[in-house]
Amino acid sequence: MTYFWQGVQSGRWLTAARIRGYSLILLVFCVIAAAGWIASSDGLIDRNGKPIGTDFSNVYAAGTLIWQGRPADAYVPALQHAEENAVFGREVPFFGWHYPPFFFAVAFVVAAFPYAWGLAIWVVASFAAYLAATRAILPRPETLLTAAAFPGVFVNIGHGQNGFLTAALLGGALQLLDRRPWLAGVLIGCLAYKPQFGVLIPVALLAGGRWSTIAAAVATLAALLAVSFVTLGGGVWHAFADSMTFTQTVVLEQGGTGWEKIQSIFSAVRMWGASVHGAYAAQSALALTLAATLAWLWHSDAAFELKASALATASLLATPYVLDYDLVVLAVAIAFFARHGLSRGFSPFEISLLAAAWIVPLLSRSVAGLTGIPLGLLVLLTLYVFTLRRAVLDPARSAAHGLAQA
């Protein structure tokens, strides 16, 4: 037992060979599982009666409504569901459209193709963007393999969801922040399609004095608003605003999505029986703590990799509505943290913690459903605390090293 604990502490168990081996095993297993899942389906409907790509069906149906000149109908559950049924020619489960009108651009493009082709184009293009961003953050030979085998990838593909795009935009923006701050701002502005993940980005940018990036983000958001008003009309924004009540009450507060799927502290305390007000209080307390610590970190002289990793992790923690497929963003946090550790050395437990963060999207939903333990939330909180801890200890460690060299 002592030897095991020492291995977890030192991280020596995670050799380069094991990283490659574990990644290949999981990648092959998931590819085989996905192939079997598709082969056992009835056309575009899997054996559970759900569309292949599940959540992508709401994107595609919203796109077909645009082509029909009815974009606002996507925000009316009955009309959106009717269109989803029309796409597949049969009754399918309802998958709601909860995105701001910006995201209609993606829906419009994919709906120009047959459903299967639209899904394939969406997954391949967004996956390539995710891999490119991750490889740019951590330019090492093993990065593409470990990023491709990251379990969040398979959860996201199974849902036909947008975790790849979110990770690519946030990771790309952080990677470009120093060299091309204006382009970083454009990517951050585009992240407004998923507004719940942008709550803490202004806090970090303001604390870090990243004024050109802030200006570019604001300009990009203004341009997106203007284009959406010109192309879709103001009515679609009224429809979006009206739909937010349904999203908040049914999907989030009543747990329509499933408490085990949502990885937030809000969902955890609701799963444990707390009231809606209690859940919001817990989420607000956590968000305020994150904002305060992020402001300190981004205003400090800590290494940028730690600032970037903390922001990626905090963006997931700050929102009450974060699904397990959104944990693709964890790859950004892991990559920045690993980059710093590889250049400066790892402290006790950090390597094992990164491994836990890497595997947790595979386990979080099932563990929460079976035991009521919010494993995803616990790993996110631990990674954030360790990132802050490293930011505090690194200057002291560097100073001690300098004295030893003197």
DRENKEMAR-549771 format. One record per residue (C-alpha): x, y, z; residue number from 1. Coordinates in Angstrom, 1 decimal. Example, Ala and Ser with C-alpha at 12.3 -4.5 7.8 and 13.67 -1.06 7.14 Angstrom:
DRENKEMAR-549771
{r {12.3,-4.5,7.8},1};
{r {13.7,-1.1,7.1},2};
***
This chain:
DRENKEMAR-549771
{r {0.0,0.0,0.0},1};
{r {2.9,2.3,0.8},2};
{r {4.4,1.6,-2.6},3};
{r {1.1,2.3,-4.3},4};
{r {0.7,5.6,-2.5},5};
{r {4.3,6.7,-3.3},6};
{r {3.6,5.9,-6.9},7};
{r {0.5,8.1,-6.9},8};
{r {2.4,10.9,-5.2},9};
{r {5.4,10.8,-7.5},10};
{r {3.5,9.9,-10.7},11};
{r {6.2,7.5,-11.8},12};
{r {3.6,5.0,-12.7},13};
{r {2.6,7.1,-15.7},14};
{r {5.5,6.5,-18.1},15};
{r {5.5,7.6,-21.7},16};
{r {5.0,4.0,-22.9},17};
{r {1.9,3.7,-20.7},18};
{r {0.5,7.0,-21.9},19};
{r {0.8,5.7,-25.5},20};
{r {-0.5,2.3,-24.5},21};
{r {-3.6,3.5,-22.5},22};
{r {-4.4,6.0,-25.2},23};
{r {-4.3,3.4,-28.0},24};
{r {-6.3,0.9,-26.1},25};
{r {-9.1,3.4,-25.3},26};
{r {-9.0,4.8,-28.8},27};
{r {-9.4,1.4,-30.4},28};
{r {-12.1,0.3,-28.0},29};
{r {-14.1,3.4,-28.6},30};
{r {-13.8,3.2,-32.4},31};
{r {-15.0,-0.4,-32.3},32};
{r {-17.9,0.6,-30.0},33};
{r {-18.9,3.5,-32.2},34};
{r {-18.8,1.2,-35.3},35};
{r {-20.9,-1.4,-33.6},36};
{r {-23.4,1.3,-32.4},37};
{r {-23.8,2.6,-36.0},38};
{r {-24.0,-0.9,-37.5},39};
{r {-26.7,-1.9,-35.1},40};
{r {-28.8,1.1,-35.9},41};
{r {-31.9,1.3,-38.1},42};
{r {-30.8,3.8,-40.6},43};
{r {-30.3,7.1,-38.7},44};
{r {-32.0,5.8,-35.6},45};
{r {-30.0,3.8,-33.0},46};
{r {-31.4,0.7,-31.2},47};
{r {-32.6,3.0,-28.3},48};
{r {-34.8,4.9,-30.7},49};
{r {-32.6,8.0,-30.6},50};
{r {-31.1,9.7,-33.7},51};
{r {-27.5,8.9,-34.5},52};
{r {-25.7,11.9,-33.0},53};
{r {-28.6,12.6,-30.6},54};
{r {-28.2,16.3,-29.8},55};
{r {-27.0,17.1,-33.3},56};
{r {-30.6,16.4,-34.4},57};
{r {-31.7,19.8,-32.8},58};
{r {-28.9,21.6,-34.7},59};
{r {-30.0,20.0,-38.0},60};
{r {-33.7,20.6,-37.4},61};
{r {-33.0,24.3,-36.5},62};
{r {-31.0,24.5,-39.8},63};
{r {-33.9,23.2,-41.8},64};
{r {-36.2,25.7,-40.2},65};
{r {-33.8,28.5,-41.4},66};
{r {-34.0,27.1,-44.9},67};
{r {-37.8,27.3,-44.6},68};
{r {-37.6,30.9,-43.3},69};
{r {-38.8,30.0,-39.8},70};
{r {-35.8,30.3,-37.5},71};
{r {-37.8,31.6,-34.5},72};
{r {-39.7,28.3,-34.5},73};
{r {-36.6,26.5,-33.3},74};
{r {-37.1,28.2,-29.9},75};
{r {-40.7,26.8,-29.5},76};
{r {-40.3,23.2,-28.2},77};
{r {-43.4,21.8,-29.9},78};
{r {-42.4,23.3,-33.3},79};
{r {-38.8,22.3,-32.9},80};
{r {-39.8,18.7,-32.0},81};
{r {-42.1,18.5,-34.9},82};
{r {-39.3,19.5,-37.3},83};
{r {-37.0,16.9,-35.7},84};
{r {-39.7,14.3,-36.3},85};
{r {-40.0,15.5,-39.9},86};
{r {-36.2,15.2,-40.4},87};
{r {-36.3,11.5,-39.6},88};
{r {-39.8,10.7,-40.8},89};
{r {-40.8,9.2,-37.5},90};
{r {-41.3,10.1,-33.8},91};
{r {-38.0,10.7,-32.0},92};
{r {-37.1,12.1,-28.6},93};
{r {-37.1,15.9,-28.2},94};
{r {-33.7,17.6,-28.2},95};
{r {-34.2,21.3,-27.5},96};
{r {-32.5,24.2,-29.3},97};
{r {-31.1,26.5,-26.5},98};
{r {-28.4,28.5,-28.4},99};
{r {-28.2,32.2,-29.2},100};
{r {-29.0,33.0,-32.8},101};
{r {-25.2,33.2,-33.6},102};
{r {-25.2,29.4,-33.7},103};
{r {-27.8,29.3,-36.5},104};
{r {-24.8,29.9,-38.9},105};
{r {-23.6,26.3,-38.1},106};
{r {-27.1,24.9,-38.3},107};
{r {-27.7,26.6,-41.7},108};
{r {-24.5,25.1,-43.2},109};
{r {-25.0,21.5,-42.0},110};
{r {-28.7,21.5,-43.0},111};
{r {-27.6,22.1,-46.6},112};
{r {-26.5,18.4,-46.7},113};
{r {-28.3,15.2,-45.9},114};
{r {-28.3,14.5,-42.2},115};
{r {-25.5,11.9,-42.1},116};
{r {-23.3,14.1,-44.2},117};
{r {-24.1,17.1,-42.1},118};
{r {-23.2,15.2,-38.9},119};
{r {-20.0,13.9,-40.4},120};
{r {-18.9,17.4,-41.6},121};
{r {-19.6,18.9,-38.2},122};
{r {-17.8,16.2,-36.2},123};
{r {-14.7,16.1,-38.5},124};
{r {-14.3,19.8,-38.8},125};
{r {-14.8,20.6,-35.2},126};
{r {-12.6,17.7,-34.1},127};
{r {-9.8,18.9,-36.4},128};
{r {-10.0,22.4,-34.8},129};
{r {-9.8,20.9,-31.3},130};
{r {-6.8,18.8,-32.3},131};
{r {-5.0,21.8,-33.8},132};
{r {-5.6,24.0,-30.7},133};
{r {-4.4,21.2,-28.4},134};
{r {-1.3,20.5,-30.5},135};
{r {-0.5,24.3,-30.6},136};
{r {-0.7,24.5,-26.8},137};
{r {1.5,21.4,-26.2},138};
{r {3.6,20.7,-29.3},139};
{r {4.9,17.3,-28.4},140};
{r {4.8,14.0,-30.4},141};
{r {2.3,12.3,-28.0},142};
{r {-0.2,15.2,-27.9},143};
{r {-2.3,14.3,-30.9},144};
{r {-2.7,10.7,-29.7},145};
{r {-3.6,11.6,-26.1},146};
{r {-5.9,14.4,-27.3},147};
{r {-7.7,12.1,-29.8},148};
{r {-8.1,9.3,-27.1},149};
{r {-9.3,11.7,-24.4},150};
{r {-12.6,10.2,-23.2},151};
{r {-14.3,13.6,-23.5},152};
{r {-13.9,13.2,-27.3},153};
{r {-16.1,10.1,-27.4},154};
{r {-18.7,11.5,-25.1},155};
{r {-18.9,14.5,-27.4},156};
{r {-19.0,12.5,-30.6},157};
{r {-21.7,10.3,-29.2},158};
{r {-23.9,13.4,-28.7},159};
{r {-22.9,15.2,-31.9},160};
{r {-22.2,18.1,-29.6},161};
{r {-20.1,21.2,-29.7},162};
{r {-17.4,20.5,-27.1},163};
{r {-14.8,20.4,-29.8},164};
{r {-15.7,23.9,-31.0},165};
{r {-15.8,25.3,-27.4},166};
{r {-12.4,23.8,-26.6},167};
{r {-10.9,25.0,-29.9},168};
{r {-12.1,28.6,-29.4},169};
{r {-11.0,28.9,-25.8},170};
{r {-7.8,27.0,-26.3},171};
{r {-6.9,28.8,-29.5},172};
{r {-7.7,32.2,-27.9},173};
{r {-5.5,31.5,-24.8},174};
{r {-2.6,30.2,-27.0},175};
{r {-2.8,33.3,-29.2},176};
{r {-3.3,35.8,-26.4},177};
{r {0.3,37.0,-26.2},178};
{r {1.3,36.8,-29.9},179};
{r {-2.0,37.9,-31.6},180};
{r {-4.2,39.5,-29.0},181};
{r {-6.7,40.8,-31.5},182};
{r {-7.2,37.3,-33.1},183};
{r {-7.6,35.9,-29.6},184};
{r {-10.3,38.5,-29.0},185};
{r {-12.1,37.4,-32.1},186};
{r {-12.1,33.8,-30.9},187};
{r {-13.4,34.8,-27.5},188};
{r {-16.2,36.8,-29.2},189};
{r {-17.2,33.8,-31.1},190};
{r {-17.4,31.8,-27.9},191};
{r {-20.5,33.8,-27.2},192};
{r {-22.4,31.0,-28.9},193};
{r {-22.0,29.2,-25.6},194};
{r {-22.4,32.2,-23.2},195};
{r {-22.3,30.3,-19.9},196};
{r {-18.6,29.5,-20.5},197};
{r {-17.7,33.1,-20.9},198};
{r {-18.7,34.4,-17.5},199};
{r {-15.2,34.5,-16.1},200};
{r {-13.2,35.4,-19.2},201};
{r {-13.8,39.2,-18.8},202};
{r {-12.6,38.9,-15.2},203};
{r {-9.4,37.4,-16.3},204};
{r {-8.8,39.7,-19.2},205};
{r {-9.5,42.8,-17.1},206};
{r {-7.3,41.6,-14.3},207};
{r {-4.5,40.9,-16.8},208};
{r {-4.9,44.3,-18.6},209};
{r {-5.6,42.6,-21.9},210};
{r {-7.2,45.7,-23.4},211};
{r {-6.7,44.9,-27.1},212};
{r {-8.2,41.4,-26.7},213};
{r {-11.2,42.9,-24.8},214};
{r {-11.7,45.4,-27.6},215};
{r {-11.6,42.7,-30.3},216};
{r {-14.0,40.5,-28.4},217};
{r {-16.5,43.3,-27.9},218};
{r {-16.2,44.2,-31.6},219};
{r {-16.7,40.6,-32.7},220};
{r {-19.7,40.2,-30.5},221};
{r {-21.2,43.5,-31.9},222};
{r {-20.6,42.2,-35.4},223};
{r {-22.3,38.9,-34.6},224};
{r {-25.3,40.7,-33.2},225};
{r {-25.5,43.0,-36.2},226};
{r {-25.3,40.1,-38.7},227};
{r {-27.9,38.1,-36.9},228};
{r {-30.3,41.0,-36.8},229};
{r {-29.8,41.7,-40.5},230};
{r {-30.1,38.0,-41.7},231};
{r {-32.6,36.6,-39.2},232};
{r {-34.5,39.7,-37.9},233};
{r {-35.1,40.9,-34.4},234};
{r {-37.9,38.5,-33.8},235};
{r {-35.5,35.6,-33.4},236};
{r {-33.9,37.3,-30.5},237};
{r {-37.2,37.8,-28.8},238};
{r {-37.9,34.1,-29.3},239};
{r {-34.5,33.2,-27.8},240};
{r {-35.2,35.4,-24.8},241};
{r {-38.6,33.8,-24.3},242};
{r {-37.2,30.3,-24.5},243};
{r {-34.7,30.9,-21.7},244};
{r {-37.4,30.4,-19.1},245};
{r {-38.0,26.8,-20.4},246};
{r {-34.3,26.1,-20.5},247};
{r {-33.8,27.4,-16.9},248};
{r {-36.8,25.8,-15.3},249};
{r {-37.2,22.4,-17.1},250};
{r {-33.7,21.6,-18.3},251};
{r {-31.7,23.0,-15.4},252};
{r {-33.8,23.5,-12.2},253};
{r {-36.0,20.4,-12.6},254};
{r {-33.2,18.2,-13.9},255};
{r {-34.8,17.4,-17.2},256};
{r {-31.3,16.6,-18.6},257};
{r {-30.5,14.4,-15.7},258};
{r {-28.5,15.4,-12.6},259};
{r {-25.8,12.8,-13.3},260};
{r {-25.1,14.4,-16.7},261};
{r {-24.6,17.9,-15.4},262};
{r {-21.2,18.4,-13.8},263};
{r {-21.8,21.5,-11.7},264};
{r {-22.1,22.1,-8.0},265};
{r {-25.7,23.3,-8.7},266};
{r {-26.6,19.8,-10.1},267};
{r {-24.7,18.0,-7.3},268};
{r {-26.6,19.7,-4.4},269};
{r {-29.9,19.3,-6.3},270};
{r {-29.1,15.6,-6.7},271};
{r {-28.6,15.4,-2.9},272};
{r {-32.0,16.9,-2.3},273};
{r {-31.3,20.6,-1.8},274};
{r {-33.8,23.3,-3.0},275};
{r {-33.4,25.3,-6.1},276};
{r {-32.5,28.4,-4.0},277};
{r {-29.9,26.3,-2.1},278};
{r {-28.4,25.1,-5.3},279};
{r {-28.2,28.7,-6.7},280};
{r {-26.6,29.8,-3.4},281};
{r {-23.9,27.1,-3.7},282};
{r {-23.3,27.9,-7.3},283};
{r {-23.1,31.7,-6.6},284};
{r {-20.6,31.2,-3.8},285};
{r {-18.4,29.0,-5.9},286};
{r {-18.6,31.5,-8.9},287};
{r {-17.6,34.4,-6.6},288};
{r {-14.7,32.5,-5.2},289};
{r {-13.5,31.6,-8.7},290};
{r {-13.8,35.2,-9.8},291};
{r {-11.8,36.5,-6.9},292};
{r {-9.0,33.9,-7.2},293};
{r {-8.9,34.3,-11.0},294};
{r {-8.6,38.0,-10.7},295};
{r {-5.7,37.6,-8.3},296};
{r {-4.0,35.0,-10.5},297};
{r {-4.3,36.9,-13.7},298};
{r {-3.1,40.1,-12.1},299};
{r {-0.1,38.3,-10.6},300};
{r {3.3,37.4,-12.1},301};
{r {2.4,33.7,-12.2},302};
{r {3.3,31.7,-15.4},303};
{r {0.8,32.2,-18.2},304};
{r {0.3,28.4,-18.5},305};
{r {-1.2,28.4,-15.0},306};
{r {-3.4,31.3,-15.7},307};
{r {-4.7,29.7,-18.9},308};
{r {-5.2,26.3,-17.2},309};
{r {-7.1,27.9,-14.3},310};
{r {-9.3,29.9,-16.6},311};
{r {-10.3,26.8,-18.6},312};
{r {-11.1,24.9,-15.4},313};
{r {-12.9,27.8,-13.8},314};
{r {-15.0,28.3,-16.9},315};
{r {-16.4,24.8,-16.5},316};
{r {-16.9,25.3,-12.7},317};
{r {-18.6,28.7,-12.8},318};
{r {-21.7,27.7,-14.8},319};
{r {-24.6,25.7,-13.3},320};
{r {-25.2,24.1,-16.7},321};
{r {-22.1,22.1,-17.8},322};
{r {-22.6,18.7,-19.3},323};
{r {-20.2,15.8,-19.5},324};
{r {-19.6,16.4,-23.2},325};
{r {-18.5,20.0,-22.3},326};
{r {-15.5,18.4,-20.4},327};
{r {-13.7,18.4,-23.7},328};
{r {-12.6,21.8,-22.5},329};
{r {-10.6,20.0,-19.7},330};
{r {-8.1,19.0,-22.5},331};
{r {-7.2,22.7,-22.7},332};
{r {-6.6,22.9,-18.9},333};
{r {-4.6,19.7,-18.9},334};
{r {-2.4,20.7,-21.9},335};
{r {-1.5,24.1,-20.3},336};
{r {-0.8,22.5,-16.9},337};
{r {1.3,19.8,-18.5},338};
{r {3.3,22.3,-20.5},339};
{r {4.2,24.1,-17.4},340};
{r {5.0,21.0,-15.5},341};
{r {7.2,19.6,-18.3},342};
{r {9.3,22.7,-18.3},343};
{r {9.4,23.3,-14.6},344};
{r {8.9,19.9,-13.0},345};
{r {5.9,18.4,-11.4},346};
{r {5.0,18.6,-7.7},347};
{r {3.7,15.7,-5.7},348};
{r {0.3,14.2,-7.0},349};
{r {0.1,16.5,-10.0},350};
{r {0.8,13.8,-12.6},351};
{r {-1.7,11.5,-11.1},352};
{r {-4.2,14.4,-10.9},353};
{r {-3.8,15.1,-14.6},354};
{r {-4.4,11.5,-15.3},355};
{r {-7.6,11.6,-13.3},356};
{r {-8.7,14.7,-15.1},357};
{r {-8.0,12.9,-18.4},358};
{r {-10.1,9.9,-17.6},359};
{r {-13.0,11.5,-15.7},360};
{r {-15.3,12.2,-18.6},361};
{r {-15.5,8.5,-19.2},362};
{r {-16.7,7.9,-15.6},363};
{r {-18.4,11.0,-14.3},364};
{r {-22.0,10.3,-15.5},365};
{r {-22.1,6.6,-14.5},366};
{r {-20.4,7.2,-11.1},367};
{r {-22.9,10.1,-10.3},368};
{r {-25.8,8.0,-11.4},369};
{r {-24.8,4.9,-9.4},370};
{r {-23.5,6.5,-6.2},371};
{r {-24.5,10.2,-6.1},372};
{r {-20.9,11.2,-6.1},373};
{r {-20.2,14.1,-8.5},374};
{r {-16.8,12.8,-9.6},375};
{r {-16.5,15.3,-12.5},376};
{r {-17.1,18.2,-10.1},377};
{r {-14.6,16.9,-7.5},378};
{r {-11.9,16.4,-10.1},379};
{r {-12.5,19.9,-11.5},380};
{r {-12.3,21.5,-8.1},381};
{r {-9.1,19.6,-7.2},382};
{r {-7.4,20.6,-10.5},383};
{r {-8.3,24.2,-9.9},384};
{r {-7.0,24.2,-6.3},385};
{r {-3.8,22.5,-7.4},386};
{r {-3.3,25.1,-10.2},387};
{r {-3.6,27.9,-7.6},388};
{r {-1.3,26.1,-5.3},389};
{r {1.3,25.8,-8.0},390};
{r {1.0,29.5,-8.8},391};
{r {1.7,30.3,-5.2},392};
{r {4.6,27.9,-4.7},393};
{r {6.4,28.3,-8.0},394};
{r {7.9,31.8,-7.2},395};
{r {9.1,30.5,-3.9},396};
{r {10.5,27.4,-5.5},397};
{r {12.3,29.5,-8.1},398};
{r {13.7,31.8,-5.4},399};
{r {15.0,28.8,-3.5},400};
{r {16.6,27.4,-6.6},401};
{r {18.3,30.8,-7.3},402};
{r {19.7,30.9,-3.8},403};
{r {21.0,27.4,-4.2},404};
{r {22.8,28.3,-7.4},405};
{r {24.3,31.5,-5.8},406};
***
